[in-house]
Amino acid sequence: MAATTTCSEPLDYEYDVFLSFRGEDTRKNFTDHLYYALKEARIHTFRDDNEIREGEDLSSELLQAIERSRISLVVFSKNSVSSRWCLDELVKIIEFRLMSDQKVLPIFYDVDPSNVRKQRGTFELAFVEHKKRYFSEKRKGWRLDKYEYTVLKWREALRLAATLKGWHLGSTTDG
């Protein structure tokens, strides 16, 4: 059931967990370990490289999977906001959380939650790069007001997600 719902409508979830992460940062280390631990515990987890079939539309499949998941685990890493896709995915997760009973659990992997909430450090630099890219590419069909609105949505989703209770895995070797 991928239909958008309100709080009063119960959902039939296809997945227990939707795993959101920046592949380049964590796919071959933390996220792989987390995914296989969830799988071993028989927790049905959506991860983009395991659940999307060849030839399927990646963006619509991911967005529908968010709505078909009971919980979203969002792994924030140093470069997670350098991906426009990760930011759009986070916006969808937060929007769906606000209109359903979905739980959102942030994991701060080698990043300080306050840097996510306040968009400092690598998060601040990523927004500078997004702006440079926007003005150099003049995104097809994008007006400045659309870009600014998108950035506001990204920033608010980061702020809201970073205020949720989650796990702060500093630069520990056993995170």
LINCOR-V29499 format. One record per run of one state. SS is the DSSP state (2 for helix, 1 for strand, 0 for the rest). FROM is the first residue (numbers start at 0). TO is the last residue. If there is no record, write none. Layout:
SS_FROM_TO, SS_FROM_TO
//
This chain:
0_0_13, 1_14_19, 0_20_21, 2_22_25, 0_26_28, 2_29_39, 0_40_43, 1_44_45, 0_46_46, 2_47_50, 0_51_56, 2_57_66, 0_67_67, 1_68_75, 0_76_78, 2_79_81, 0_82_82, 2_83_98, 0_99_101, 1_102_108, 0_109_111, 2_112_117, 0_118_120, 2_121_136, 0_137_142, 2_143_161, 0_162_165, 1_166_168, 0_169_174
//
